[in-house]
Structure formats: C-alpha cells, structure tokens
Amino acid sequence: MGILVTGAAGFIGFHLVRSLIDKGFDVVGIDNINDYYDVRLKYARLEKCGINEQEIGNDGTLVQSSTFERYRFAKIDITELSKLSKLFEQEKIDKVINLAAQAGVRYSLENPHAYVQSNVAGFVNLLECCRQYGIKHFVYASSSSIYGMNNKVPFSETDPVEHPVSIYAATKKSNELMAHTYSHLYQLPTTGLRFFTVYGPWGRPDMAPMLFASAMTSGKPIKVFNNGEMERDFTYIADIVEGITKVLDNSPTASETRPFYRLFNIGNSQPIKLMDFISTMESALGIKADLKMLPMQNGDVKRTWADTSTLEETVDYKPSTPLETGVREFVKWYISFYGKKQ
C-alpha cells in the first residue's frame, strides 16, 4: 500500500514516516521546507530518514532514501497544483496523510496570507487530487485551537466551534468544512484529527518545550504567559503517531451518520498545568528556570483538554506515556542534538 505523507520534514511528519516505514508501508513524503523555523532541523530530520539534503531539487523529483528502501521524498509545496497532480499521476498512492500546514497561532496574527495559501488553497489542492485519483482515505491534521472560546471541558467533537480566536484556528476549521463537502459530494473518505499540544524529540522550535529548554540551558528567562495560569493537554509524539496509524486503517464508511466523514480529538486527555510542566522540565534538565511572567497573548486560550473517548471507542486509542517519561526523552534528545547544557 502506498501512503503519501505531506509535511514529512516536520515534527509529526518525521515521526510518522519512520513509523510507517517500520510497519512495512511504501511511503512518499513531501514538504516545502520553508523557513518558518530553522531549516537545519528539517534537513536533519530528513537525514535521519536517509534523505540527503544535497540530492533534493526544486523540480519535485523524488529522492530515494539511502536507509529505507520503502521511502522516497520530494520537495513540493502543496500550493503547487501542477507538481502535486504530477506526483499523484505517477505514483501509486492509496492513502494520504496531510500534515503540511503553516503552523503557529501567534505568527498567524502577523502573516495571515501565509496561512490562507498553505492551509486553505493548498488543502483544496490535496482534496482535488484525492478526488481525481481515487484515494481510499484522506487523513488530515486539524487542531485543538478551533475550540477557541469554548469554556466547556473536556473539549468534545460535538461541541460548537464557531468562535476561533486566531487566523490559524479559522483555517483549520475551514479544512474540516471543506473535507465534509468533498466527503458528501464525492464519497471521499476523510478523517480530521484535532491535535492537542504535541511534544517530544525533534519538536518544533516555536513550541513551549523547545523554547523552555533553549532558554534554560542558555541561562535566560523563560516567558510564562497569563502569569502561568494555563493548562495544556500535552501529548507525547509516540502516542500521537500510534493514533494516526490506527485511524489510517479505519476509514469512515457510508453507513455512518455523516457518510465518509469523521472528526476525532487526539490528545492525552489529562491537562497539565503549565507550571507543573516547567517543574518537570527543571527536574529533567537539572536547571532552575528563571520565570518571566507575562499577560495572556492574543490568540491563546487558557486551557485545552481533549475528550478522546470517541477515538478510543473507534480504534482503541489509549495514550500511555507519562509526562515525566516524555519530558525526559525530549530533554535527552535536545541535549544530544544541540549540545551539552550550558
């Protein structure tokens, strides 16, 4: 079975590619390798998958992994419909996992056009290719941020999501609406996954764990928003990848209430206080954090908490990584990748 993973040089994409390869799938990965954050981290992830930076061109040509026979990669932006269509035409792709997106809540306030191009226009391109080339299942990344101003916890897939508080969240909500339309019109099986605060080795530099570790190992203060009165449903990357792979093998059918269309929360279902997360990282690093307390930022929410009961009932998803274990693994990787503690 051939699987296309978009955003393959990203944090979740990298781990998912490795998992799918280990499970014996033929995998094609694509990524535009943009400079939203340090591209050296993206190329390092690709190198871990056997993709040499020097062999990557800009014409959409696939590069064979030197490590994994079943993996190939191409530098393709999902907004480039001609390159995307050519890939679908030439390759035997059965299922698609879309993790390509312009990420980041706060950055979406500064550069909304980047989000509309990648998260809306690029998403439509993928839907069109899936429709035209008979893809059996389209799995895509949504986000817990779409719950916006929802005060009810835990967040459930049946909760209203009409009040996003960031451009990023609005684009993710649009993805769910467009996927629903394609499922309805063209019987394209689609599954949206609302991710909740994913962390772990090879994580994004703009997310809290990396920002905290970088500041703490450099002797700088860490920024703590809303004076630390925040809770996040921190979910370890291995648990996320397990959930994605289980969903991939479980396509929505015509017999359900919403034919060929589904949405799931995918998180740890155990919100962690931000100050407790910081304390856990202090223990793992052996460094006391210098805290710089700041007010709430535009686009942020005070708490996220996933109700994952539907996903558990459907595919037997059960996250199993304790916070202390996840943070310890993250810190171990961080020190090995960025050097010794300062």
N, C-alpha and C positions, 0 to 999 in steps of 0.2 A: 504493500500500500504506500502510495506517495503522499507525503504531507508537506505543505508549504507553511513555513513559519515566517511571518513578517516581523520586523523589529528584532531580527536574530542576533544583532550585535548589542542589544540592550540587556538590561539586568535579568528580567524574567525570561526573555527570549533565549539568552545564552544557556541558562539552566535547563530550559525546556528542550532545546535542541539536544543537549547531552543526554537527557533522559530518554528522548525518543530514539536516539541512535542506539542507546543501550538496550532498548526494548526490541530492536531489530527492524525499525521502520526505515524506509528510504526518505530522506529529508532534504528539502531545498530551503535554504534560508536567504532572505533578502533584507537589506537595510540601506538607508541613505547615508548613514554615518555622518549625520550633521554635527555641528559644533555647539549644540546647546550646552553640553558639558565636555570635558576633556576627551578628545577623540583617542588619546593614547590608551585610555581604559577600554574603549570599544574595540580597538585593534588588539589589545591584549586578550580580551575575551575570545575574539575570532582566532587568535593564535592558539589558544587552548583547545580550539576545535579543529586545529590543523589547517587553518586558512592563513596563508602568508600575505601580509599587507602589500608586499611588492607585486604580487600577482593580481591584485584587484584592480580592474579597469573601470572606466566610467561609461562603457557601452552596454552594460547589462549582461556581459558574458559570464557564464558560470565558472567558478574556480573549484576544482576538485580538492577536497581535504586530503592532506598528506597523512593524516592519522586515522580517519574513519572513512572506509570505503563507501558507506551509505550516505555521506554528507557532501553537498555542494552549496556554494554561496555565490551570490551576485550582488553588486552594489546597484540597487534600484530603489528609486523613490516611488511610493505608491501614488503620487500625484502625476507620474509619467505614464499615462494610459497606454501609449504605444509600446513601451518596453514591458509593461505589465501584461498586456494582451499577448505579446510575442512569447513571453515565458509560459503562460497558460497553454498556448497553442503548441509549443514544442515539447513541454514536459507532461508526464503522466501524473497529474495531481488529482488525488481523490478527495482530500480534505484540506481545509485552510484554517490556520490559527492566526488571527490578526492581533499582533501586539505592537504594531507600528503606530505611533501617535506622537504628536508634540505634547510632551509631558510637563507637569508643573503647574500648580494652582496659581502661585504668586506671579510667575512670569507671564501667565495669560492676561494679566491686567496691563502688562507693558507692551505685549506684542500679540494682540488678538488675531491679526491676519494670519500669522503662522499656524494658529490653531484651526482656523477655518479651512485653510488649504490642506493641511495634513489630516485633520480629524473629521472633516466633513467631505471635501472634494475627493481626497484620497480614499476615504471609506466607500463612497459611491462607486469609485473605480473598481474596488475589490468586489463589491456586490454585483456589479455588472459582469465582471469576469467570471464570478462564481455561477451566475445565471447562464451565461452563454456557453460555458464549458462543462456544465452538468456536475458541479461539485456536490458531493454527498453530504457534507456537513461544514458549515461556516461557524467557527467559534471565535468570538471577539472579546477584547478587553473593554469593559465598561469601568465604572469607578464608584466607590462609596461616596464620592463627593457629590453625586447627583441628589443625595438625600437633603443636601442644603440645610434649610432652616427647620427641618423636621425635628421636633423635640421628643417624639416618642422613641423609646429604646426598649429592646434592641430594634435595629432597623430591619424591616421585613420587606420582601419583594412586592408585597401588596400595599405598602404604604404609598401615599401620594408623593410625587416628586416634581411638582410644578414650580418649585421655588429654589432653583440653583443660585448659589452666591458667587460663582466665578464663571468666566468665559469657558474655562476648561470643562467644568461640570456641564455647562449648557451644550458643549459639543458632544459630550458623552451621552447625554440624554437624546440628542439628535440621532446618534448612532443606533440607539435602541428603537427609535421610531422608524428609521429607515429600514432596519433589519426586519421589523414587524411587517412593513409594507411589502418587502421582497418575499418574505415567507408566505404572506397572504396571496400575492399576485402570481408568484411563480413556483410555489411549493418548494422553495429553497429552505432546507432545514438550517435554522440559525439558533445559536445559544450565546447569550451575553453573560459575561461574568463580571460582577461588581466587586473588584478587588478592594481589600481593606489593608492599608499600610503594610506593604510587603517589605521585609528586611532580610539581610543575610549577606554572606560573602559575595563580592563582585557587585555590590549595590551602587545605586546612583549617588554621585557626589552632592546633589542638591537636596537629598533627603536627610532627615534628622540624625540617624545613626552615623552617617559619614561626616556630617557637619560637626557633630559632637566629638567624634574620635579625632578628627583633624584639629579642632581647637584644643582639646585636652592634651594631646601629645605635643602640641606646639606651645603650651603654656599660655594659651589665650582664653578669654572668657567665652562661654557658650551662650547663645541667645535663647532665652526661655520666654516664649510668648504667652500672653494672658497671665503673666506672673506665675506660670507653672500650673494653672488650673485648667489642665487639658487632659483628656483621655483618648487613647488610640487603641484600636483593635489590632495591635502588632501581630503580624502573621509571618512565620518563618518561610523562607523561599521553598524549601523542600516540601512543605505541606501544600503550598500553592501549586507547585508542579504536579504533585500527585493528584490534586483535584482536577487540574486541567486535563491530564491524560485520561482520567476516568470519565470526564464529560465527553471527551472526543469520541469515545467508543459507545456513547449513549445518545444517539441522535433523536431529536423530537420527531414525533410521528403525527399522522393525520387524525389519530383517534383522540388527541388531547383537546382541551378546551380551546386553546389557541393553536390551531394546526401548524406544525413545523416551526414553532417559535417558543423559546423559553428564556427565562432570566434566572440567574442564581446569585445570591451573595456567596462570596468565597473569602472567609476570614477565619480568625481564631475563636471568635465568639466569647472572648474573655478580655474586655477592655482593660488596658493597663494605664495607670496614672503616669503622666509624663515624668513626674519627679521620681517615681519608682523605676522607670526605665533608665533615667540618668543614674540613679543609685546602683542599678545592676551593671551599668557600663563602668562606673567608677570601680566597682569590685573587680571586674574583668581586666581592666587596664592597670589597676593599682595606682590610680591617679585621682585626686580630689578635684572635682570640677569647680571652676570659678564661674558663678552664675551671674548673668546679666539679665535681670528681669525686665521684660518689655510688655507693652499693651497688646491686645488682640490685633491681628493683622487682617486687612480686607481680604475676603475670600476664604478665610479659615472658619472652621466650626469647632466648638468646644469639645465635642465627644463623638466618637464613632464606635459602633457596636453592632456586629453582624449577627443576625439570626440566620444560622446556616442549617436549620432543620430540614428545609426542602431539599437542599443539596445532599444532606446526609441520607434522607429517605430515598432519594433517586439513585445515587451512585455509591452509597456507603462511604461518604467523605467524612473523615474524622481527623482533624489536625492533632498532632501528638508531640510537638516539640515545645518543651517548657521554655519560658523566657530566658532563664539563666543559661540553658544549653545553646539557644540560638544566638544570644549575645556573645557567649564565649567563642562560638565558631566564627562569628563575624569578626571579633577582635583578633583572633588567631590569623585569619586571612588578611586583615588590614595591616597588621604588623609585618607579615611576610611580604606583602605587596608594596607597601610604602616605606618600609624600613623600620628600624628599631625605635622604641619610644624615646622621645626627646626629654 
